[in-house]
Each structure stands twice: as C-alpha cells, then as structure tokens.
Amino acid sequence: MSDLKSYEGGCHCGAVRYEAKLNLSEPVISCNCSICQKSGSMLSFTPVEHFTLRSGQDVLTNYQFNKKVIHHLFCSKCGVRSFARGVGPDGKEMAAVNVRCLDGMDLSTLKSFQFNGRDL
C-alpha cells in the first residue's frame, strides 16, 4: 500500500461524509454480483484503520444478503451506498469505498478489474 492517498467522499445529500486512504493506482473492482451490478458500484478496499466516518452514523441503514458477511450501508435520506464494511479473505476488517462517491473523482483515470461476484 505504498501509493496510499487520502480522499473524501460521501452520499448524494451530504449527510454521510468520510475520509479514506486508498491506493487508486491499483485497479478498482467492478463486481457483477446482484447488488453491485444494480447500484453501479466501483470499489476500492482499505483496512478499517484507513477509513474514518466523519458524519452520518445516525442516517446509515445496514443491508445484508446471501452469506451476510458484508454490511452494505445506505444513507436513509438519499439512498446512496457510498461504502460498505466487511472482513477480507485474510480475516481483517475492511471498508469497501464506492469510488464513484469520492469528491472530484475522474473515473476515466482509474483502471478497473471485473470481479465475478455473481458466482460466489
């Protein structure tokens, strides 16, 4: 994680705001699972110690499905899913940041990796 940089982001209405240290020189994940495909999420993962929720804890709604290991967090005011929480394959707690929700992000500058979450 040598290319970590700080980014700020949040939901559409601004109730949820966070700061995350991410390595966006690595490809972001474009997943085809049922929720990511329908929401259009593009994800970058970071350990929870590199993620700080600045505001919005009181408006977040938790949604879980399938194996119920990922906490898909939505703003209850505007409905945007700007990040999720879960555990990585190595057992460490992670935050999955939707890079589409980062302030001023130019998606054309990012590389993406197609992840087949549909078949998990």
Buried (B, 14 or more C-beta within 10 A) or exposed (E): EEEBEEBBBBBEBEBBBBBBBBBBEBBBBBBEBEBBEEBEBBBBBBEBEBBBBEEBEEBBEEEEEEEEEBBBBBBBBBEBBBBBBBEEEEEEEBBBBBBBBBEEBEEEEBEEEEBEBEEE
